[in-house]
């Protein structure tokens, strides 16, 4: 199907908005529907669209961070109250929240590793070796 420039623009706007709201490109394309092949063909020759897509993916990471805050702040159903008034911790809900949070944390670190990835300390204090000391393990056995 041939699309007019206005239709393409509307499609791009829908895709970018969906991505900015924390969804994947695959999900956004499935809602149009549009194949990823067509999307990439349209975008490859348009620097402006490439930049918009990059900004949308950065916004997606921010939206996922907002979800992470919502997950950790939500304590609904963490504790159940029994008929006798006794409170019982619902570990399944807590574990599911932890899993949801950890999955998003991992995803954000991959989506934007420079900003949210693990930082490695690769600095090392170096000392110049000024003498060699022989220990029992390195000593000459013939002496």
C-alpha positions, 0 to 999 in steps of 0.5 A: 500500500502506498502512503502519502507523506501526511500518512507517513508523518502521522504513522511516525508520530504514533510510533514515536509517541508509543515508544516515548511512553515506554513501549518497544518499536515492535509493539508500536509497529504492531499497533499501526500495523506496519512491518519493521522492514517498511519502517526501516526503509522509510527512516534510513534516508531521513536524518530528521526521523532518525534523530526523532527515533533516537530521542524517542528511545531516550524518552522510553528509558525515562518512562521506564524509570518512572515505572520503576519508581511506581513499582517500588512505591506501590505496596498494594497487596504486600500485606493481607489481613486475615479474618482474625485480624492477623497481618500476613506478608504476601511474599509472592507480590513482593517477589513479583515487584522485585522481578518487575523492577529488576527486569526494567533496571536491566533493560534501561541499562541496555537501552542507554548504557552510558547514562544508566549502565553499570560503571566500572572503575578502571583506574589503578594505582601503580607502583614502580617495582624497585626490588625483587624479593625471593620467597620460599616458592621462588627460591632456588631449591639447589641452595 
